[in-house]
Amino acid sequence: MTTKLTMYQVDAFTTELFSGNPAAVLVLDDWLPDTTMQAIAAENNLAETAFVKRNASGWDLRWFAPLHEVDFCGHATLATSHALAHELGMEGELAFETRVGTLRVNRKNSAYQLDFPSFPPEPINDVSPLLRQIAGENAVAFKNFENLFVELEDEQAVRGFIPDLPRITALGPFGLVVTAKGNEHDFVSRYFAPYAGIPEDPVTGSIHATLTPYWAAKLGKTELSAFQCSKRGGHLLCELAGDRVLITGSAVTFMKAEIYLP
């Protein structure tokens, strides 16, 4: 017997199709087997596929990259919120139970505000030779629970950064973020996670839970404009609010599809 499921594909952190970061979203009655959810994510070959189902007080949310399930994903949370609100007519605040705690999302004018935990930067006391080879001898590096971060000298260095993907893969399970003070924005970044099957992620909400407190401290301000300068690119409005990071962005639906499972 064939099972039919509806899947949405949403471009997150953008107001226009074909920019921002695409994510797939499946709204389920109950979890599929992990192997099936992983196979769907691999078949989609997007940075993330989100699976969401109702619980007693809100929603349970999980995210799968092409190679494995991930602990934290911002753009697919935004995509899921857009699918629930815009496509399925859900109103009011959305609360998602995830591996990193409760994430809350509210409509803010024509956009969405994501309420995430703050993951302040942790110092790296001894930068590894491998990281120095990737980012340069003078790399200013820090980390959080899932990624390594390197501050480069300026925005042009971030835009012109040429990733050595085999070496970045060897950093796994960590991904690599390069960042710098921006020209038109407060800061810019790019993100590479080949260990998870993501050579370069177009726009990444989760890394801004660490970039926001980092740049807030450096720039002496709590409200910041960020731009992830990948080929597709995306704009994020970030605010440090105590131990939370508020990220505001838009999303647009690209596709509604029906998938068939044996």
N, C-alpha and C positions, 0 to 999 in steps of 0.2 A: 504494500500500500504506500502510495506517495504522499508525503507531507508537504503542504504548501505554506510558505512563510512570506510575509511582506517585508521587504527591506528598503530603507531609504538611504540615499547617498546625499550628504550635505556638505557644502563648502563652508568651513568655519573660519572666523576672524576675517570676514570680508563682506562687502555689500554687493559684490559682483560675482557672477559665475566665472569659473576657470581661474580663480585666484584663491588666496587663503589655503586652507588645508582640508582636503576631502576626507570624510569618515563615513563608514557605513553604520547603520543603526538598525537593529532588530528588536522589536518589542515582543516579548515572549509571555506565555502563560506560566511556563516553568522552564528551568534551565534545560538546555540540551546537554548531552554528554560532552565533557570537556574536549574530547577528541573531535567531536563534530563541530563545536564552536571554533576550535583551532583550525580545522580544515576549511571552514567558511572564510576565516580571516586570511588563510593562505591563498585561497581561491580569489578573494577580492584583491589581494596584493596591494592594499592601501596601508598607510602607516598604522591605522587602527580600525578595528571593527568593534562596535559597542553592542553589548547585549544587556537589556534592561527588563526587569519584571517587577510587578507590584509586590509590596510587603504590607504589613499591618498599618504602617503609618506613612508610607511613601513608596520609594523605589529602591531596589537593589540593582547595582550597576557594576558590570565587569567589562574590561577592555582587553582585546587580543591584538597584538602585532602579528605580522606574518609568521614569525618563528616561535613566539611564546606569549603567554598572558603577562600583562604588565601591572605594576602596582598603582600607577597614577597616570592619568591622561587628561589634559585640559580641553584640547580641541574636540575630542570625541564626547566629552561631557557637554560642551556647548552644542555640538551637533545633535546629541540625544535630546537636550532641552528644546531645541528648535523643532525636532520631529514631533515631540509630545505636544508642544504648544501650538505650533503652526499647522501641523498635518493632522493631529488627533484632537485638537481643541481643548487640551488641558489648561486650566486657568490657575492663577495664583502661584505661590512659591512651590518649587520642586525641590524635594529633599532626597538625596541619593546616598545610600549606605555603600561604602566602598572599602578597599583595603587601607586607605589612608584616613578613614573616618567619614563623618557626614559632610557632604558637599551640598551647598544650597545655591539655587539659581533663581533669580527674579527677573522679570521683564523690566527694562529700563528704557523708556521711550520705545524706539524701534529696535533696540539691541537687548542684550542679556548681560546681567551682572552675575559673575560667578564668585562665590564666597568659598575660598580655599584656605587650608591651614598654611601658615608661614613656615618654611623650612630654611632658617637662617644659614648663611654660608659657614661651613666648617673649615678651619685652616688645614692646609696640607703642609706639614712641617718639613717633610723630605720629599721634594718633587722627584718622581722616578725618572731614570734616564730615558725610558720610553716616552713619557709625556714631554720631556724636554726636546726629544727628537721631533715630536709632532708639532709642538707649539713654540719652540725656540728656547735658547738657553736662559733668557731673561723672563720666562713665563711667570706671571703672577697667577697662581693657581689656588683654587678652593674647591670644595665638594659639598654634596648633600648625600642622602642615602642611596641615590641611584645614578648620579651623574658627576663628572668632573667638569670644572669650569676654568677657563683661562681668559684673563683680561688682556686684550691686545692693545697696541698703542693708539689706534684711532679707527674710525669707521671704515676707512679705505682698506685697512688691514683685514677687517672682518669680511668685507665684500670680496676681497681678493684672495682670501684664504683658500688654499688648495688642499683638500683633505687627503691624507694618506690612509685610505680605507682599510687596508690590511693591518696597519699599525693601530688604527683606532679600534678595529675589531678585537685586537689583542688586549685592549683595555677592559674588555667585557668582564663582568656584566655591566660595567659602567658605560654610559654614553659620554660624548664630549660636546661641550658648549663653548663657543668662542664669543666674546662680547667686548664692547668698547663704548665709550661715550659717543653719543650721536651728534650729527650735524643739525638736522631738522627735528630730531626726536631726542629725548633725554638719554636713551641708550639703544643700542642695536645688538643683535645676536644672530647666530646660526647654530644649528644643532644636528649632530651626526650620531646615529645609533645603529651601525651596521650589525652589531652583535644580535640585535632584535629583528634584523631584516629590513632596517630603515637606513639606507645610505645617507640621505639628508631629509629631515622632516621639514616640510614647508613652513608651518607655524605651530609652535608648541606652547600650550598654556601652562603645563606643569612646571617647566623650567623657570617660569616667571614667579613661582612661589619662592624661589631662591634669589633670582635676579632682582626682584623688587626690593627686598630688605638690603641686599648688597648695594644697589645704586642709591637707595634712599639714604643710607648712611654716608655714602661718598658725596652725594650732591646736596645733602641737607634739606631734603624735601620728601613728603610722603605721597604726593600725587605725581605720577610720572607717565609720560608718553613713550611707548616702546614700539620698535619696528623690527620684525624678524626678516632679514634681507636675503631670503632664499630667492630662487627664480620666480616662484609664485608670489611670495611676500605676504605679510599680514601685519595689521596695526592693532595694538592692544593698549587700552588705557588701564593703568595699574595704580592701586592705592594700598599703602601699608596701613592697616587698621589694627594696631596692637599685635596680637598673635595670629591675625588673619591677613590674607591678601585678597583684595577685591579686584577682579579683572573683568573689564567690560569689552564686549565685542559683538559683532553681528554675524549672521549666518543666512545662507540661501540654500534652498533645496534644488539639487541637480536632477535627481532621479527617484522614482518610486518603481520598485521591481518586485516580481514574484519569483521566489526561488523554490526549487523542488528537491526534497530530500527523500532518499529511499527509506 
